[in-house]
Amino acid sequence: MKKKVYGEITLTQPSKLITVKELLVNSRNNMDIINNWNHYNKCYLDIEEYVNGKKVSVWGKRTFKTLSDMIVFLNQSVQKNGEFSKSRTVAKVYDVVSQDIPNVTEVSSFNTFWSLIKGKGNSNNTKQKTLRKAQEIKWGDYSSWMEEVLAKVVQMRGYAYNASDEPEKVFWIPRNRKSMYKAPKSDAIELESPAPRKVYSLEHGIKDAGMDDYTLKETFFYSINIDSQVFYEKTSPVLNVNESVISCTKLENDKGDTAVFIKPVKKDKVRVGKFDDDKYQLYVSCETNKPMIRKIEIGKMKSNGILINKSSVLFNRAKEAKFFLRDIKTGYVSDLSSVSIKLNTLN
């Protein structure tokens, strides 16, 4: 079985006390491990002790539930002068990868607000290459939101939702997956919308759209609270905790006809496919200059897996996140998932 190494930490220094406080000072070259020990405490440590540069002791494949447990072991094991360490002690922190543990093979991410508008099943995972057709949008569930957007963006003031008017066809939707979560560009608008699309005109109200060229105008942002699903307007696309955001941009032709071009702004949820949570714990792994891991506390397992808040997978300076499982009994782990989450879509 192979090892996945997370780094080396210094545990003791000559003429220093053996305490948690000193441990934090000693391991400043790899602070993530020590500062987040609750995420690494199922990992193994190969410990080596040196006195005057000579290796005098080795302890292999040790585990410590807490840093305090580690300090007790060190005080009992390393050479000392009174209360002070006589040696320099270092440890390699690693996991043992076992092919007997199943890999995480299904990972997806999505924008909650966008998925609610588009209808269930639109998580943009690696298996699903197209979005649902706009005709399937559950617009009636969001009539008050639609009325507010129409009034704000295309100045359709005083309008009360009426399904027979087909006001949802005034909302034009992108179909280019590669640029789905990027800011809209006027020279690259690809649309997925019911044919014929509709526009709002001051003179004629909602009417069929012609084949005119439309220009992007002012953009507004709307957010929904993921728990309460209460929506509100935002002044910027910056996401707060437990929030999902979409952009609504005014489209206008030279006749003054207007429509709303809507897009999701970043992703706020991650879904990991179903696994046996009685046997395995879920972890996320990211790499910057050093690999880092976090244990993910999960809720109730559903038939299609579990949903994770974006805050659980974000790391400073990391570009992508992968996942692995840890066997609760043995502590061994699976290989990293072959699929990953691009973190720039979550930031």
Secondary structure, DSSP 8 states (H G I E B T S, - for coil): -EEEEEEEEEEE-TTSB-SHHHHHHHTGGGHHHHHTHHHHTTSEEEEEEEETTEEEEEEEEE--SSHHHHHHHHHHHS-EETTEE-SEEEEEEEEEE-TTS-----EEEE-HHHHHHH-TT----TT--S---GGG--GGGGHHHHHHHHHHHS--TT----GGG-GGGGEEEE--GGGTTS---TT---EE--SS-EEEETTTEEEE--S---EEEEEEEEEEETTT--EEEESS----TTEEEEEEEEEE-TT--EEEEEEEES--EEEE----TTTEEEEEEEESSSEEEEE------BTTBEEEEGGGT--TT--EEEEEEEETTT--B----SS-EEGGGT-
